[in-house]
Amino acid sequence: MNPESAGLRVSEKNGITRVEFIEQNILDEENIQQIGEALGSLVDAQDTPRVLISFRDVAHLSSAALGALITVSNRVKSKDGELHLSDIDPKILEVFKITRLDRLFEIHETTAEGLSAFG
């Protein structure tokens, strides 16, 4: 699946795949499925995926989107890769904390911090 058609902007630099969301609201079930498939394809295309997902422009995120992120995280870990998240709005970050997903994901305040966290 083409990342752009799933609402993702993807770039690669120094072996790290950076993913940003084009949409502010990630709520639609069909769109979330497309995002999950596109992220899965990005992970599957790499031997040892190193992915940074930036939520800089995201204002709303559904629980289904969180589920898709967990799936992506599991795929990355199964390939001994690294997944980092950055630029999460404080309201959305609160949801990560309530659901304890802040313990599952490596979350950074900025993209720069996320990029420098890769081993």
N, C-alpha and C positions, 0 to 999 in steps of 0.2 A: 504494500500500500504506500502511496506517495505521502510523505509527511505533510506537505503543504495542503493537500486535500483534506487531511485530518485536522487542520488548524494548527500545525506545528511549524516552527522555523528552526531548521537544523543547520549547524555549522560544525566544522571539525578543525581543531588546532592542537598541535603537540600531542596527538593521540587521544585527545579528550573530545567526546561528542557533546556539544552544547545544544540543549533543546529549550526553546522558548514557546510559550503559547501565544497564538495570535489573538484569540478571543479573550474577553474579560470574564465571561461566565462559562464555566465548564459544568453544565447541568444536564444537557440533553443526553439521554441514554444512548442513542444511536451514535452521536458524536464521540461520546466516551469510549464506546466500543471501537470506533475507528482510531482514536488516539491510542488505545491499548494495543491494537494490532500494529500500528505504525511504530510505536515504541518497541514492541516485541520484535519486529523485523529489524530495527536498528541494532538491538542487542544480539539477535541471532546472526547478524552479518559480521560480527566481530568475534575473534577467538577469546579475548579477554576484554570484555566491554568496560570502558571507563566513561561514564555518562554523568553529566551535570544537567539537571532539570531546573530551569529558572521559572519562578512563578511571578516575575516582576509585574506583569500587567493583569494578573488574575485577581478579580474581586470576589468571585463566588465559586465554590467547588462543592459538588455533591458527594454523598457517601459512595456512590458508584465509582466516582473518579478515584477516591481513596482506595477502593478495591482494586482498580486497574493498576494503581501505583504499587500496591503490595505484590501483585502478579509480576510486574516488571522487576521489582526488587528481587523476588525469588529467582527469576530467570538470570539476572545479573550474578547473583550469588552462586548459582549452580555452575557458572562458567568462571568462577574465581575472579569476578570483576568488581568494580567499585561503582556505587551509585551515590550521588550527592544531590541534595536539594538546596535551592537558595531563593532569596528575595520573596519570602512568603509573607503576605499581609498579616498583621498581628491578629486579626479576627480569625483568619484561616489557621494560623499557627495555634491558636487556642484550641481548635478542633483536633489538631494533631496531638496536643497535650492531653486533652480530655480522653481521647481514644488510645492514649499511650503510644501512638505511632511515632512520636518524637524519639522514642527509644529504639524503634526499628530503623529509622532513617537518620542519615547524617545530614543535619540541617544547618545551613550557614546563612548569616545575615545578608551577605552580598555575593554576587557572582565571582568577584575577585577572591573572596575568602574561600568559596567553594572550589575554585580552580586550584588554589594553592594547597588545598587539603589532600589532593591525590598523591598517593605514595609513589 
